[in-house]
Structures are given as structure tokens and as C-alpha cells.
Amino acid sequence: MIESQRIPRRLAVVVSTLGGLLVLAFLLGISLGSSELGFGEVFRAFKGELDPESVAAAIIWQIRFPRVALAAIVGGTLALGGLVFQALLRNSLAEPYILGVSGGSAIGAIIAMLLGFSPFPGVALASFGGSMLVLLLVLGLAAGRSFVRRDSLLLGGVMMNALCGAVIMFLISLTRNTQVHHILFWLMGDLSMFSRGQLPMLLSILPCFAVIYILARPMNLLLMGRENAAVMGVNVKVVTNILLVATTFMVSIAVCNSGLIGFVGLVIPHILRLMVGSDHRLLVPASILGGASYLILCDLLARSLPAGGEMPVGIVTALIGAPLFIFLLWRSSR
Amino acid sequence: MSAIKVTGLNLHYGKRHILREISVAVEAGEFVVIIGPNGTGKTSLLKALAGLVRVSGEIEILDRPLAGYKRRELAASVAVVPQQVPIEFPFTVADTVLMGRSPHLGLLTVESANDYRIARQAMEFTEISHLAERRLDELSGGERQRVIIARAICQQPRLILLDEPTASLDPAHQVRIMDLMERLRREQGVTVVMVSHDLNLAAMYGDRLLLMDKGCIIQDGSPRQVLTAGLLDKTYGCRMIIEESETLEVVRAFPVPDRFLLS
């Protein structure tokens, strides 16, 4: 027989476990790198005991901390984005990158950058516009053909992705700008360029987290199908639109700051569903915390695997995520 | 009190006229079964009553215009049991049944001990308590149907709309589902409106049958009034035999195979 009050109790367990994991990942991300720092030094830095003029303090506060914090917020955003798209489209393979939403956002951002717009709000808004446009196109492509809906959605997304890639390369080839190398590196997913100016833009993601968490129960009902959700009291149109806009917005902000990092939204919700089940009241906070830890660790690999220098973190997430996508697609088609 | 009052209802999908000038009233506490051939608008009528499709004409649910309800308000008094529920993202049985409480809860409210008690009662009522921690995709068709009915009961509705709840179930499970609905009506006074293709189940449980054809209700009355040979022959386009079952004191209707017609 079912016991009462299990959601708050399970929520406490999930948040404390994944929160612990995030703290661990954070500490690892700050202490490991080309110049190793001990945990002791990191702890002292956080307690304010480290000499602010020292090299260690400079590495921690100027380089590592911003980078790890960016990885955390981008990772949480992408994982949550995948979770929401999967619930709305009732397709466990949906994900911002696979749907082409990230690509659209990159096009918008690049156009705005080449036109010399300021990062915020210019580039951010252009990137949001680009991603909304692609999302509507992909949804339009897949609409009305319910029996092939699942596959036409993915196919539409992949094709939009290819188109976005081509448009991006076309735009880059038109410019004789010294920015080109910078843009190319950013496109592959890059967390190394962070300035304080990006902070307000990144903070605008947090209200999206809150909105999505508030709509966690309607998302559960939406998993049962639109009509099922409606007859259980969900205003499907309103909830869907709010979720689509909030998710697309936060993903495009993430893309502006870190470029194209794929498959986080596939890998993390998939693993978490196996662990905590399908309830979004648990999955939403779990995805944020899990995605944050995951991208910190992926970035750690991206920084430490190459013998000299580093590689874009998007390569690491694709190397992990793409095979999982192929496996899930293969298993579902059997 | 009236549970449903429909006046001059019309529904179009594009150019197709699905429901034509439907007018019908259902009193609270009635057990009504909608029958009729495939594609005559039975499911559409049910969807119209649930507020899922845009129609012209007037619908009153529990003495209030349907258009005046907010989604959550409606879900707090009307429950719908659809033909199919998707199981791509499987919830446990207990979680699914508890979802029935959502129309009674705020967005961030956690289910109270009382909500759990109602869910437990609904699961006992439908005899699925032993399945509480199983996942929906691990259940048989009959078990899954009872879970969805438990979810509907958990909504504590005054009116319950069911779309072919016994389709694809074996006879024992069919009777079990129908008995549940009968008990729900008898013990809690819930109005039951059900679409069914099974004329015999309809005759055994419904105190009133609505026979639909081509978007219209062409006969409305007790099983004996509706299940008549001439009418059913014409509506279904096949020879039907109507018999009185003495053991069950009900009328039975079944189609005649070709080979009996030829001889």
C-alpha cells in the first residue's frame, strides 16, 4: 500500500544526493587543471583565507570558478531543456540540439555578432528569435501526421540542424573578420570565454527554472497525452506555450554563452528517469543538478584529455551522447 | 438535478458534419450507454461533453454551461476514461491514480494524507491495491483499464464519461469493469455515460441506451425500446436477432452470420 507524503521525502533524497554530487564536481573542476591545486587551497579560497594577490587565488577566482560556474548553469539548462521537450513532445529522444533549436539559436547569435550587436540584449534576443523560428518550423513539419510523428519530428530536427550548420558556415565564409576562429571554437561548444558582462544574461535563466518547476505537475499529466491532461484539468495550450517559450529562451541564452553543446538534454534525463521514475516534480530539480554536475565533469575531460591545450566540451558531450542516442533509437525501433 | 443537457449540438471537422442537431438530457444518477455503428460520432459526442472539441449549440454540465467552466473546475466534477492511455513514459500505478487528485490541488500543493486516502480507496474499489508499485507498462490490458478507472474515481467526479472501456478485454474483465461502474452509480450516485460496441453489455447495465447513426441520436430509451430487430438491422446494415434471456431477464441482440441467411 502506498504511503503518504512520499514526494517531499523523495525530493529531499534526490536533491541532497545530486546536490552533493554537484558540490563534488564543483570542487574537482576548480582544483584540477593544468596547474593542480589541492582541495585545501580551494577550501581556503572559499573561506577568504587565501591571499587575493597569490597565483592560486588568481587561478581560482579569475579562471576556474567562472568557468565551472558557467558549465554548471549551462549544463543544468540543457538537461532541463531536454526534459521539457521530451515531456511536451512525448518523445524521449527530443533534445534542444537534436531538434535544431540550438542551431537556430546559434544562427541568430552569429548574425547579431557579425552586425556588431552587444551581447545583451542584442545577441541574446536574436538567438532567442532564431531558436523559436526553428522550433516552430520543426513542429510544423511534424504536425498532423500522427502516425509518423515521432520520426518526422526527429528527422525534421536533424535536417534543420544540417541547414543551420550550412547557413552558419555560409555566414562565416562571408566575413573577413578576425573573429572567425573565435566563432568556430564557440560553435563546437566552449566554456572558456566568460566575462562578468555575461552574468546578468545568465541570471535571466533562473526565473525559467522556477517557471518550469511550478509546471512540473502539469508536465506529468501531459505525458499521458494532451486530451488526458485536459480532462484532468490542465489548460494544455497555455501550459505548452509557457513551457516552450521558457525553455527555448533559456536554451538560447545557454547557446549564446557556450555555443553548441549537444546531447546533455538526452543523456541526463534518460539516466535520471531510470533512477527516480517519471515524476517531473523530482525530475526537474534532478535534471538541473545532474546536468550541472555532468557538464562540469565533461569540461574537466575536455581540459585534461588533450596532451597540450584543450578541446571544445561539445566534442566530449557528443562522443558520449551520440552513441547513446543511436542505441536508444535502435532499441526503440526493434 | 440534471447531469447533462445538450441542445442543438453540431460539430464539424472541416467539411465533414460529425454531429447533427443533437439534443439530449441525462438526469443525475442515470447509467446511459451510447451505441451505434463505427464512425457515427459516439466518441465525438463524448469529447464534446468533456469540452475537448469546439462545437456549436448549448451544453450544460451539472446545471452549468460547459463554456463557463475552467478546465480545473470541470475536471473536479467530470472524469473521462479514454480508450487508450500512452505508456511511453511509465508511471507507477499509485502515481497514476494520485494524478486524479490534481484538479483538486494547487500547482505547488503536495498531496495531503487525505488525498492519499482517497487514492487508496479508489484502488481498493477497483481491486488494484496489490499493483500499487508496479509500472503501467508491466500491466495487462484489463489491469491498466482499472488503473485509469481508479484515476477517474480519484477525481471524485459527479459524472464519469467512458469511451469503450471494455474493448479488447475478455468477458470476465468486461463484466468486472461494468460491475464497478454499476457500484459507483449505486453507492455514490455518480452519473455514468459510456460509449460501447457491446450491445449485450449495454442491455445488461444501461438503464437507458442512445442509438446513434450518422451524427444523430435516432433512438433513446430503455434497452427493450432501443434494441429492436427492425431498427438495428437498418442502423447496422446487417441482420440482427433480438432475444429475451430468461435467466438474466434482459434482452439480447446479436448479428446473424451469412450462412443462416442463405438457407
Chai-1 contact restraints between the chains, C-beta under 6 A:
chainA,res_idxA,chainB,res_idxB,connection_type,confidence,min_distance_angstrom,max_distance_angstrom,comment,restraint_id
A,I2,B,A94,contact,1.0,0.0,6.0,A-B,restraint_1
A,I2,B,A132,contact,1.0,0.0,6.0,A-B,restraint_2
A,S4,B,A113,contact,1.0,0.0,6.0,A-B,restraint_3
A,S4,B,Y116,contact,1.0,0.0,6.0,A-B,restraint_4
A,I7,B,V110,contact,1.0,0.0,6.0,A-B,restraint_5
A,P8,B,V110,contact,1.0,0.0,6.0,A-B,restraint_6
A,I214,B,L107,contact,1.0,0.0,6.0,A-B,restraint_7
A,R217,B,S102,contact,1.0,0.0,6.0,A-B,restraint_8
A,L223,B,F89,contact,1.0,0.0,6.0,A-B,restraint_9
A,M224,B,V85,contact,1.0,0.0,6.0,A-B,restraint_10
A,G225,B,P86,contact,1.0,0.0,6.0,A-B,restraint_11
A,E227,B,L52,contact,1.0,0.0,6.0,A-B,restraint_12
A,A230,B,L52,contact,1.0,0.0,6.0,A-B,restraint_13
A,V231,B,A50,contact,1.0,0.0,6.0,A-B,restraint_14
A,V231,B,V80,contact,1.0,0.0,6.0,A-B,restraint_15
A,M232,B,A75,contact,1.0,0.0,6.0,A-B,restraint_16
A,M232,B,S102,contact,1.0,0.0,6.0,A-B,restraint_17
A,G233,B,R71,contact,1.0,0.0,6.0,A-B,restraint_18
A,G233,B,R72,contact,1.0,0.0,6.0,A-B,restraint_19
A,G233,B,A75,contact,1.0,0.0,6.0,A-B,restraint_20
A,G233,B,S102,contact,1.0,0.0,6.0,A-B,restraint_21
A,G233,B,P103,contact,1.0,0.0,6.0,A-B,restraint_22
A,N235,B,R71,contact,1.0,0.0,6.0,A-B,restraint_23
A,S278,B,F89,contact,1.0,0.0,6.0,A-B,restraint_24
A,S278,B,F91,contact,1.0,0.0,6.0,A-B,restraint_25
